Amino acid sequence: MLPQEPSFRTLLLLDKFKGILTRMGADYGMLRRILQVKLLMDSRRVPIILSNTNRKEEDADKNLFIRSLWLYGLMGIVLAPFVYISDPNYMMAMSVVAAILMFFIMTSMISDFSSVLLDVRDRSILMTKPVDGRTVGLARSIHAGIYMLLLTASLSAASLVTGLLINGVMFFLIYLIELILMNLLILAVTTLVYLLLLKYWDGEKLKDLINYVQIGLSAVIAIGYQFVIRSFELVDFNISFTPAWWQLLLPPVWFAAPFAWLLGGETDPWIIAFSLMAVAGPVVLLLIYLRYIPSFELFLEKLSHSDAGSGKERGRADRALARWFCRTREEQACFRLSASMMKSEREFKLKVYPSLGLSMILPYLFFFTALRGSTLAEIRSGSSFYVLYAMLVMIITTVMMLKYSGKPKAFWLFRAAPLSSLGPLYRGTLKAYAVKMFLPLFAVNAAIFLSLFGMRIVWDLVIILLTGLALIPVAAKAMLRTPPFARAFSVTQQKDGWIVLLSFPVLGGLGGLHYASSMVPFGVPAYILLLLFANGWLWTKLFTKAGRTSILE
């Protein structure tokens, strides 16, 4: 018998829905047992050799995701003021609240919980037993849904309490129901998109396509903010909402409409239609998803198959790049290994590529915001190109993930290798990231900004590039407390999320230094020389004392 862990209170809550799950066609006893095992495995600690030794033994079975929810609760405080001022502007305030919540939940779903929905490791055990595919599929969805609900509860806690105290019980109940509907909508949409991909593609092409779709979803979510904001106009310092047919495609507007209808007394047909969509949309999509759960489980088998691709061309290119950027043979070997892992490791791409796509479009979101109050000619003659610093957030989010690997036990190869230190591994990995990921993406944005602002910003782009290159080893020194590829991936890895939040004021400060240098005679060339010196020192000296035993520290 598996132990009944006290942390699995979600299973006790799930028991109250036994009848509904049974009517959905699931074997509830088997579903509960599968979920119990999944939750138990989530709470298991990383093996001692890959863990921090200062972790207490009694904390070994604590779920790190649960312990990090306070961070999301802190982030959710920003929603409370919108709830406070929502009456009578329910459409404006609650659309913003819904958009922010959906952004955080959807991006977490894509980057962290997609690995749960697409996990095929248990199929060799479950699918060889008399277990119905619908039961396995529901267990998979509920597993991801548990974490989504916990995340949502943390993000919305402050605004829920504020809504209850300021706007009353009715507001609280509507908000609570909508949070559940919001999670169902996100879960159903994500799974149906994956189902379409699984149906028509297979092997490595499918895995790559899933990554591209995730990047696209991140971009759509971020760009959707602009359409939500454009649904409102400022007239005589009063915010007015103008309904339109295209807003039927904006779920944040759906979830704001019931407040305006039921609490604000608005009876416009569009408001009622949006309110009905808030309920009908998630329910209809959920029913479609439940209909195709067995097909989803069947198509998942495709992820177990790998196409035999030809990596010789990539290998030759990586060898040439390694010889160009790395000084020693050990560093060159680590460069090639890291480049290969970033290219082919599925879990790394599932977690990192969406954030890369989002960081690529962040500068344009700020840019388009500025465009609303100025003409394009005014912006092109100004200094809006500083928004390109927002792209550097990718360095923090990606370097943070370099310590993880799908095969962490393989790290013993580095411990057995005749390396005097782990410095070549650190430098090779970071150079591979800089050359294979950061530089190409930066080049794309730099080309677009050059076409917008002209050649006058060339030296400014050089400064931003050198700043980004200097940030890579600094971020690694701050976040790679264990060597690259030495720890296992898990849906519970959220401990370093606060560093991402801290990076925004840091990037703002670096942008301020850049601007200050442009105000001083010869400040720009002096700043470029300073950055060149800083890069030379950081890349050559920062990891020279990376000891072989640092993984045990």
PyMOL commands that set and color helices and strands:
alter all, ss='L'
color gray80, all
select helices_A, chain A and resi 9-15+18-23+28-43+48-50+57-59+64-67+69-84+90-117+123-126+133-167+169-200+203-229+245-249+251-262+269-291+293-304+312-325+329-344+346-371+376-380+384-399+408-416+423-453+455-479+497-518+523-541+550-552
alter helices_A, ss='H'
color red, helices_A
select strands_A, chain A and resi 232-235+238-241+404-405+487-488
alter strands_A, ss='S'
color yellow, strands_A
deselect
rebuild
show_as cartoon
